[in-house]
Amino acid sequence: MDSIAQQHGTTPVLKSLLSSSTHRHIKTIKRALVDQGYTEGKNLHVEWRFWEGKVERIPGLVEELMKLKPDVILASTALPTRAVIRVTKSTPIVFVGVGGDPVALGLIQRLARALADAIA
């Protein structure tokens, strides 16, 4: 996210689309961000959105998030991840809890490329 912030000259913006406000990954995500030097509200702006198990809400939430022009989108589970992939080719997407092999699920083409992009 440092390179994204430098390109934009602003605080990086993370938009998230999680299954619920009690999602088990929220604490882990926040801890990982802090470990990388990001503090929500100080040097990172985070918008949390929750589809609360209502699949019909996903397209509207994805549209809403994209209008906010995020630097990065975080999605949980395969369904919202696919919805985000359909609407952007340029915004980086981080996904968690997809429940299987992301290549087999059609979320990425090759694991080697995804790992290279993640550590670049």
N, C-alpha and C positions, 0 to 999 in steps of 0.2 A: 504494500500500500504506500510505502514511502515514495516510490517512483510515480505512482498515480498522483499523490499529493503534490509532488514537485512539478509535474506536468500541468496541473490545474492551478497551482499556487494557492491552494486553499486547504482547509481541513478535509481529510478524506471522508467520504460518505458511504456507509455500509447500510444497505437495505436488506431486511431479512423477511423470509416467508416461512414460518414454522407452523407445525401442526397445532400447537396450543401454547398458551402463555405459561404452562407448566412443563414445557418441553424439557426433557432431561439433558439436552445439550446446551441450554442457555448458560448455566454456570461454567461449563467447560469452555464455551466460546468466550465468555467474558474474561475468564482466567487466562486463556491463551492470548487474547488481545493485550491484556495488562503485561503479560510476560514479554510481549513484543514491543512494549513501550506505548501502547495506546490506552487512553483513558476516556471512556464514554463521557461526552460533554466537555472535555478539555481539548484533546487533539484528535478526536474522532466523533463524528456525528452518526448515530445509529437510529434507524427507524425500524421498529419491530412491528410486524404484521402477523396475525394468526388466523388460520383458516378453520380452526376448532372442529376439525373432522367433517366439515361441510364442503365436499368436493366442488359443489356449484359455485362457491365463493372464490375459488382459485383464479379463474380468468380475470375477474374484476380486480382482485388484489394485485395480480401481476401487472395489469394495465396501470393501476394506480402507482405502483412502485416505479415503473419505467418512466412515467411522467415526471417523477422526482429526480430523474437523471442521476442514478447512483453511480459511484465509482466501482462498487463491487456489490453483487447480490449473493446472499446466503439463502439456500433453500434446504428444507429437510424433506426427506423421502423422495421417491422417484417421480411421483405424479406432479408436484409443483416444480420440480427440477426440469422435467420435460416441458412444462408450460413456459418456463422462463427461457429455455433453449429455443423454443419456437419463435420468440419475439425479439431476441437479440443475438447478434453474432459478434458484437464489439464489447459488451460489458462482461467483465470476468464473473464467473459463477463459481461459488464454493458450495458444495453440497455435502450433507451429512445424512446418515441413517437411510441410505437408499436400499438397504436390504439385499445386497448381492453385488455381483461383478458389474461395475459401471459400463464396461465394454459390452457385455452380454445384454445389459438392460438398454443399450442404445444411447446412453448418456454421453459417452465419449467414443472416439474412433479407436484410439490406441492409448494404453496406459502409459507407455514410455513418454509420449508427447505431453500428456497431462502432468506427469511428474516433473518433466523438464520445465514446463511453464510455471509450475508451482514453486520451484526453487529458484527460478530466474529473478 
